[in-house]
Amino acid sequence: MSHLFSTLTLFVIAFQVALVFGAPWGELTWSGKFPGVLPLRMRLGAVFSALLLAAFALIVETRSGHVFHEHYEVSRSLIWIVVVYSGLGVVMNAITPSKKERYLWLPIVTLLFILSLIISLSD
């Protein structure tokens, strides 16, 4: 399950990186407020999002016992940050005024939330 989480997260990271480099997909993020290429400050937000998501994938893989075995115990706590963040992502994507954003991201963030919750509860 962690590999599915990480694969989906890599997809989202690739999307964020594309935004950073000027992909005209602004209507699919930030509630659709910035159609086309994102302004610089929002592209910096995409950098932060990509880094945060990479950290989340590492936490999930550590919690699953695939990497950084020496940090397994701390991952048992950190995984809950991933769960809460993913849960908030579900809420925010469910209420976004952008239909395109909702149709694209709600299924993905819902799956990420479910996977992170399952992983957090497993031993």
N, C-alpha and C positions, 0 to 999 in steps of 0.2 A: 504493500500500500504506500509505503514511503516513496517508492520509485515513481508511482503515479503522481503523488503530490509534487515531487521534484520536477517531473516532466512538465506538468501543467505550470508550475512556477517558472520554469525556463521559458515557456511560451510567453508568459506575462512579462518576464524580464526582457525578452527579445522585443516585445511590443514597446516597452518603456524606452529601450535603447534606440529603437527606430524613431520614437518621438523626439528623443534628445537630438538626433541627427536630422530632424526636419521632416519626418514623414507627415503628410497632411491628414492625420487622423484625429485631430483635436475634438471633433464631434463625438468621438468614442470614449472620451475621458473627461474628467473635471466637470461632470454634469452637462457636457456638450456646450459649455460657455465659450469655447475658443475653436470654432470651426476652422479647418485647414491646419496650417503649421502653428504649433503652440508658440506663444511669446517666450522670450528667454527665461523669465522667472519661473514659468510653468515647466519649461524643459529642465531647469535645475531641480524642480520637484520630481520630475521623472527619474533623474539621476538618483536622488534619495530613495525613491520607491524601488528602483532596481537593486540598489545595495541592500535595502531592508529585506526585500524578497529573497535575495541570495543568502542572507543571514538566516532567514526563516527556513529555507531548504536545508541548510547545514544543521540547524537545530533539529529538524524532523529526521534527517538521516542519522544524526547522533543519537537521538532518542530511540531510533529503530535498531541501533547497534551496528550500523554499517560503516561509520567513520568516527574518528575522535573518541575511541573507546574510553580514554582516560577522563573524558568530560561527560560520561553517561549520566552520572548523578545530577550534575547541574542542569542537564537537558530535561530532566524530569520536572523541574520547575519552569525552565524557559519555554517549554512547549505550550504552557498555558498562555503566554503572551501571543504565541502564534494562533492559538484557538480564539482568544478574545479578538485579536485583530481581524482574523478571518470572519468571525461572527459579525463584527462591525461592517466589514465589507459587504456581507450579505444584506444587511439593513440598508446601507447607503446605496447599493446598486438596485435594491428593490424600490427605493423612493426617488431615484434620480428622475428629473424631468426629461432626460434624453432617452427616447425609446430605443435608439440604436445602441446606446451604451448598455441599457438594461438587457436587451436581447443577447448581446455579446457576452457581457461579463457576469450577469446573475447566475447562469448555470455553472460557470467556471468557479466563481467564488463560493457558491454553495457547495460544490464538490470539494474544494479546498478546505472549507470549514468542516464538512463531514469527515474527510480523511484525517485532518489534524485532530479532531475530537476522538476518533477511533484510535489513532496512534497514541494520543495522550493517556487514554484509559487502558492501553494494552501493557502487558509485561513480558 
